[in-house]
Amino acid sequence: MIIKKQIKLSFQTSQEIMELYRSLKIDYPKFYKMDGLSKLGFLASEMILKDDENRFEPNENIAVICFNSSSSLDTDAQYQATINNNDNYFPSPSHFVYTLPNIVNGEIAIRNRFFGESFFYICKNFDTKLILRTINNSFNNKSVNAVLAAWIEYFEDKREVLMMLVDNSAGSFEFAEEKILKLYNN
């Protein structure tokens, strides 16, 4: 296995995320409706996949696997605020849609027409062993030849994403815990 591409993004504010989206001149109006977690994953995938000439052709061989420690708590809190007050009770469908963390996987898969495996794991903290084991297990499915894997954290003051496109190239092995940890810490 080899990491073909990777990107790490970190933001202080949600406004910075919007500024990056605009600067990349991506034409995807649905972006404005996404929650913060989905926006982070979407932007990272756009940056990693932008030069792929077959990008928008249906592909069953790419898995999308994401991890974080906060699930969709940022959006969950926003949704909770719309139902807290009995006198001003107005459940927000726009927030409710994003109260599952795996929606980011769906946003990436829909945009890129990926029809392979898709998982979102919640773990206590950044766990290189779990990430490596999960990606390795995906390659046990003979139809998977690449994994788009990401640690995406969007909660309170954390807005970060590390995304890697991992290829199952025969004879190559550049993918290990130390490599993942080094990418995360840089």
JODA-V840394 format. One record per residue. D_LAST is the distance of its C-alpha to the last C-alpha in Angstrom with 2 decimals. Layout:
# JODA-V840394
{{D_LAST} {D_LAST}}
This chain:
# JODA-V840394
{{21.17} {18.57} {15.64} {17.30} {14.89} {11.75} {10.44} {8.25} {10.41} {11.03} {14.48} {16.65} {19.84} {21.43} {22.99} {19.75} {19.54} {23.13} {22.57} {19.95} {22.47} {25.24} {23.45} {22.86} {26.62} {26.51} {29.98} {29.70} {31.77} {30.96} {27.46} {29.17} {30.60} {27.42} {25.87} {22.39} {20.89} {22.59} {21.62} {17.87} {18.44} {20.96} {18.94} {16.04} {18.86} {20.67} {17.89} {17.38} {21.14} {22.61} {23.71} {25.27} {28.98} {30.17} {27.92} {30.71} {33.00} {33.48} {31.27} {31.84} {29.45} {26.07} {24.97} {22.82} {21.13} {19.19} {18.18} {17.78} {19.32} {21.44} {23.31} {24.93} {25.75} {25.13} {27.74} {29.87} {30.28} {31.27} {33.76} {35.11} {35.87} {38.14} {40.23} {40.34} {43.34} {46.59} {48.16} {45.45} {44.44} {42.75} {40.36} {37.89} {37.64} {34.74} {32.69} {34.27} {33.15} {29.50} {30.13} {28.85} {25.12} {25.96} {27.22} {23.81} {24.35} {27.79} {26.74} {24.45} {27.19} {29.97} {28.39} {27.65} {30.71} {28.96} {31.54} {29.74} {28.50} {26.63} {25.27} {23.39} {22.56} {22.31} {20.87} {20.62} {16.84} {13.88} {15.79} {14.57} {18.22} {19.62} {17.35} {18.17} {21.80} {22.28} {21.11} {23.26} {26.13} {25.97} {26.58} {29.69} {31.17} {32.46} {32.26} {28.45} {26.89} {23.51} {21.34} {19.30} {17.12} {15.07} {13.86} {15.38} {15.93} {18.46} {20.43} {21.38} {18.56} {15.76} {15.27} {12.18} {12.01} {10.13} {12.91} {13.81} {17.19} {18.32} {21.54} {24.13} {25.07} {27.67} {27.06} {23.28} {20.93} {17.29} {16.30} {15.82} {14.32} {12.15} {10.76} {10.18} {8.60} {6.15} {5.43} {5.66} {3.81} {0.00}}
